[in-house]
Amino acid sequence: MVLHVNLKLMLMSQTWSYTKSNIEILCDDISSISIYHNSISYKHE
């Protein structure tokens, strides 16, 4: 029983760290895209 709970916790933490890194990558992408977009719209004015 304890082993099962440990496995579940391990899986959850692995999934969380994977999700977390993906979220950070996504945030980087979004910020760079918005900066790029801002510079483009700035040049147009």
MODELLER restraints for C-alpha pairs under 7 A, 6 or more apart:
rsr = mdl.restraints
at = mdl.atoms
